[in-house]
Structure formats: structure tokens, C-alpha cells
Amino acid sequence: MSGNTFGTLYKLTSFGESHGKCVGGVIDGVTPGLDIDMNFIQSEMNRRRAAQSSIASQRNETDHVEFISGIFEGKTTGTPLAFLINNSNQNSCEYHHLKEIFRPSHADYTYFAKYGIRDHRGGGRASGRETAVRVVGGAVAKLMLQKQNISVIAYTSQIGEIKLDKHYFEIDIASAENNIVRCPDKKTAEKMVEYIEKIQKENDTIGGVVTCVIKNVPAGIGEPVFDKLSAMLARAMLSIGGAKGFEYGSGFRAAEMKGSEHNDEFIVKEGKIGTLTNNSGGIQGGISNGEDIYFNVAFKPISSINRTQKTVDKEGRAVEINIAGRHDICIVPRAVPIVEAMAAMVVVDGVLRLSTHHLYAS
């Protein structure tokens, strides 16, 4: 299986399955001498954990991160950081009846079609459990970005039909951590919780949207043509399980606008070149322009529903299944730290590539 490494200079390679002994990863490209704040890394892991509330999966993993290389006396050495996260709360027997059956809208059939074999326990490599590794990679990237005063903050802006109709600069996005749906507007958050609880009683699931804002990114991050910053962010976000759409800046609204409405006029702000508006979402020509970068990621409803569905088994015989077990009703609140992690890795990779350009230019 290929496709398990993400990044160019800052690289994360992940491994492990949902019900295996552990998941883990190797991070290349971390600058030497970086203080590794284990409390911060663990706090990021805790944000992604299941069993955070009644609307989340009740699989209760500690998600303790153990680094086994690349750190000496609390600082990175510049060599690869390898880490492990043990799986300790699997319940594989819940999946035994699915061994020969393809669950609707899961990766069961496509993995079997590609490899001729699959780990049916919790989805194996296709499980959301894999994202724990991404959060570690993103946490280390955030520690590097803190040195550049670059922040990455995401929040829930939509759950099903409930939308937060405010722009990110109209609200305190940091307050998103104050409620279980991670929406920074209290009234909207309460409506989202009520809506998810309603869906839960119907034995169904629901999707939504995560909005992410990246501040203080210097102009010049991103490569022209194929490695545009916008393209790398899109690739990162759409690699997250359940992600169905990506838009940055004005996004799809741009299709309804005239050029005179959409263009961001240049001005001088605090002695620096900036833009009057930010329909570009901080990226022009695939390269950051110094303004805030903001984007949305749409997530589908979780495919595991506690309802009778029609499907087929490996022999092509029609069967019916009802997927019980420990599953999220809405993955969006737990996706927030995953979106941040992927964004942080993209940006730190871009910062390192920009530094390389400057090195050769000097």
C-alpha cells in the first residue's frame, strides 16, 4: 500500500489499523533544537479523542503518545521523530458479522477490490482511528509555527441545516472549545446540539462544515502551478476520511460575483502591502499574500447507521445489515483538530520550502 506519506520537506508517514496493536508515525523535517511540549501535544490529542460527549463515539482510548526517536533532553535533534499510540479499547467482536459483508458507503468493497483482502475490524486502515497520527504531526508542526507567530484555528460552522451565519472576524473563534460541538457562537451551538440529539434519536447520522483560519502567514508561501498553497490545502483536507468538499476565500460564491466585486484592491496597511478585502482567502496565484487564509471543509454524515440497510456479501449475494457499535452521530466536532493538524503541516512545509528558496537566493 502506497500513499501513506504526506508533505515535501515536512513529512508525516503514518501506519497502523483501527484494531491493530497500535497506530503511529514518523515525522521528517522537524528543525533541530525545538522544545517538544508534551502537555501541548497531549492536549491536541485529547481534542480528537472519542468519548468526549454523548454525541461522540464511546470508544475510550487514552491516546497517549510515546516518542521513540528524534528527541534528546526534551529537544528535537533534527533526526526523524518516530512515535507510537497504543490501541487499548478495541472491541473487535462487534465486527465479526461484517467479515464477509460490504457496508454501504464504507471503504470495505473498494479495499477488497484493490487488494483482494481487507481488515474488517473497524475499517482497518480506512478507520478514523488513523487520524490520531495526523494530530501528532500537526501538533509538532504547530510548535514550529509558534516560533513564526502563525496560528491555525478551526471551528464548526455548520451541522446539517444549522449554519453559523457570521464571518470568522465577527466572532471569537477561540471560544469554540467552550462547547461540545466546537461552534464559537453559543446560541448556534445550542441549536446544533439539539439537532444532533434529534438525529441520534432517529438512529441516523449527520454531516456538516469545518471552517479554518490561519493567521500571520507571510507572503510568499506556496509554489506555482502544481504545488499551489491552495492545491496543497485541498489535497490535505480531502485526504481526511469523510471530507466531501473544499473551498477557500469566497469559494463557490465567486461564481456568482462580478470581477469588480471579487477583486481585492491593494492598499498599504501599517507600512505593509495588503488588500482592502479578502475574497482571495489570503492566496493569490497559489501563493500566500500575507492576509488571513480561511477555508471550509464539508464532511458527509458517518456511514455507520443503526438502521437496516441493503447490501451484498463477497459472493454478491443480497443481504441486510444493521450497524451497531460505537460510532459518532456527527464527526464534525472531532474533525476540527484534524483539519487544524493538516493545515499546520501544509503551512510549515511551505515555510520550510520558502526558507530553501531564500537560502539559494542568498
PEJOGI-V25108 format. One record per residue. NEAR is the number of other C-alpha atoms within 10 Angstrom. D_CENTER is the distance of its C-alpha to the mean C-alpha in Angstrom with 2 decimals. Layout:
[[NEAR | D_CENTER] [NEAR | D_CENTER]]
This chain:
[[5 | 21.46] [4 | 20.04] [7 | 16.64] [10 | 15.26] [14 | 15.16] [19 | 12.88] [19 | 14.50] [15 | 18.12] [17 | 19.53] [22 | 16.62] [19 | 15.70] [24 | 13.71] [18 | 15.40] [23 | 14.29] [15 | 16.75] [21 | 17.72] [21 | 17.78] [22 | 17.24] [22 | 20.94] [17 | 21.95] [13 | 23.25] [17 | 20.05] [24 | 16.76] [23 | 16.48] [25 | 16.00] [22 | 17.88] [23 | 16.92] [20 | 19.38] [19 | 20.19] [24 | 20.02] [14 | 22.98] [13 | 25.88] [14 | 27.00] [17 | 23.63] [15 | 23.98] [18 | 21.50] [13 | 20.99] [15 | 20.38] [9 | 20.46] [14 | 17.54] [20 | 15.49] [17 | 16.59] [12 | 15.84] [20 | 12.14] [23 | 12.39] [19 | 14.43] [17 | 11.94] [20 | 9.78] [21 | 13.15] [23 | 14.85] [16 | 18.27] [16 | 17.41] [11 | 19.44] [13 | 21.55] [21 | 18.95] [21 | 16.49] [19 | 17.16] [17 | 20.02] [18 | 19.23] [15 | 19.98] [17 | 18.78] [16 | 19.56] [21 | 16.67] [14 | 19.11] [19 | 18.21] [13 | 21.28] [16 | 21.58] [12 | 24.41] [14 | 24.92] [20 | 24.58] [20 | 25.50] [11 | 29.09] [9 | 30.31] [13 | 26.88] [15 | 26.20] [19 | 24.54] [17 | 27.22] [15 | 25.51] [15 | 25.44] [19 | 22.43] [21 | 20.52] [19 | 20.42] [20 | 19.07] [22 | 19.30] [21 | 17.85] [17 | 20.51] [20 | 20.23] [15 | 22.99] [12 | 22.61] [16 | 22.58] [13 | 24.97] [13 | 25.54] [11 | 28.68] [14 | 26.75] [15 | 25.78] [12 | 29.24] [12 | 30.40] [18 | 27.54] [14 | 28.65] [14 | 30.51] [22 | 28.64] [22 | 25.81] [23 | 23.60] [16 | 23.09] [12 | 19.80] [16 | 18.48] [19 | 18.42] [22 | 21.78] [19 | 24.10] [13 | 22.28] [17 | 21.82] [15 | 25.48] [11 | 26.61] [10 | 25.08] [9 | 25.99] [9 | 28.77] [11 | 27.35] [20 | 24.35] [17 | 23.29] [24 | 23.59] [22 | 22.68] [24 | 19.47] [20 | 18.26] [20 | 18.56] [21 | 16.18] [19 | 14.46] [17 | 13.63] [17 | 10.47] [23 | 12.23] [22 | 11.06] [24 | 7.58] [25 | 9.93] [27 | 10.87] [25 | 7.71] [26 | 7.96] [26 | 11.55] [27 | 11.16] [26 | 9.21] [28 | 11.93] [25 | 14.64] [24 | 13.50] [25 | 13.66] [22 | 17.10] [21 | 18.17] [20 | 17.12] [12 | 19.02] [9 | 22.09] [14 | 21.64] [12 | 21.08] [18 | 17.74] [16 | 15.39] [23 | 11.76] [20 | 11.52] [30 | 9.51] [29 | 11.25] [28 | 12.17] [31 | 14.64] [23 | 15.69] [29 | 16.37] [18 | 18.65] [10 | 21.61] [16 | 21.02] [17 | 19.84] [18 | 19.75] [10 | 22.32] [10 | 22.04] [10 | 20.69] [17 | 18.47] [8 | 21.60] [7 | 23.64] [12 | 21.85] [10 | 20.87] [21 | 17.08] [13 | 17.23] [14 | 19.01] [23 | 15.99] [15 | 16.03] [13 | 19.55] [15 | 18.92] [18 | 17.19] [28 | 15.32] [26 | 14.04] [31 | 16.04] [23 | 18.11] [20 | 21.18] [14 | 23.17] [10 | 25.06] [19 | 22.20] [25 | 20.29] [14 | 23.48] [14 | 23.73] [25 | 20.20] [18 | 21.10] [12 | 24.41] [16 | 22.96] [22 | 20.60] [18 | 23.65] [13 | 25.72] [17 | 23.43] [19 | 23.49] [10 | 27.30] [12 | 27.33] [13 | 25.59] [20 | 22.88] [24 | 19.17] [21 | 17.50] [21 | 14.45] [22 | 13.42] [26 | 11.60] [27 | 9.13] [25 | 10.81] [24 | 9.97] [20 | 13.06] [21 | 13.87] [16 | 17.48] [15 | 20.27] [24 | 19.07] [16 | 22.47] [17 | 23.86] [17 | 23.81] [25 | 20.27] [27 | 19.54] [19 | 21.93] [11 | 24.11] [11 | 24.14] [11 | 21.63] [14 | 19.30] [20 | 18.95] [25 | 16.25] [27 | 15.30] [15 | 15.35] [22 | 13.20] [23 | 10.46] [20 | 11.05] [15 | 11.04] [19 | 7.75] [24 | 6.06] [18 | 8.73] [13 | 8.30] [19 | 5.71] [18 | 8.58] [21 | 10.05] [20 | 8.79] [15 | 12.27] [14 | 12.57] [22 | 11.81] [18 | 14.35] [21 | 15.09] [19 | 18.18] [17 | 20.62] [14 | 18.81] [11 | 20.89] [11 | 23.29] [14 | 24.59] [10 | 26.36] [9 | 28.55] [12 | 29.45] [9 | 32.34] [10 | 32.11] [8 | 34.08] [11 | 31.50] [17 | 28.38] [15 | 29.62] [17 | 28.55] [11 | 31.85] [11 | 32.05] [13 | 33.59] [10 | 34.18] [10 | 32.35] [7 | 33.46] [7 | 35.01] [9 | 32.01] [13 | 31.33] [19 | 28.80] [19 | 28.44] [13 | 29.94] [16 | 27.13] [19 | 23.54] [20 | 23.09] [23 | 21.80] [24 | 18.67] [28 | 19.71] [25 | 19.86] [17 | 23.17] [14 | 24.20] [20 | 20.76] [21 | 21.42] [25 | 20.50] [22 | 23.52] [20 | 22.99] [22 | 21.98] [18 | 18.82] [22 | 15.87] [24 | 14.23] [21 | 12.30] [24 | 11.26] [25 | 8.93] [22 | 11.01] [26 | 10.39] [19 | 13.54] [21 | 15.45] [20 | 15.18] [18 | 17.86] [20 | 19.64] [22 | 22.23] [17 | 25.39] [14 | 27.65] [10 | 30.01] [13 | 28.76] [13 | 30.61] [15 | 29.53] [17 | 31.27] [16 | 31.66] [12 | 31.88] [8 | 35.45] [10 | 34.60] [9 | 36.27] [11 | 35.19] [12 | 33.92] [13 | 32.37] [19 | 29.61] [14 | 28.25] [18 | 24.96] [13 | 25.39] [17 | 23.51] [17 | 20.69] [21 | 17.96] [27 | 15.81] [25 | 17.53] [27 | 14.45] [26 | 10.89] [32 | 9.75] [28 | 10.69] [24 | 8.89] [27 | 5.51] [25 | 6.39] [30 | 6.20] [27 | 2.91] [29 | 2.71] [28 | 5.91] [29 | 5.93] [27 | 5.34] [26 | 7.59] [28 | 9.85] [29 | 10.48] [28 | 11.41] [25 | 13.63] [27 | 15.28] [23 | 16.02] [27 | 17.61] [22 | 19.55] [18 | 20.94] [18 | 21.96] [16 | 23.66] [13 | 25.48] [12 | 26.71] [11 | 28.11] [10 | 29.89] [9 | 31.26] [7 | 32.90] [7 | 34.11] [5 | 35.87]]
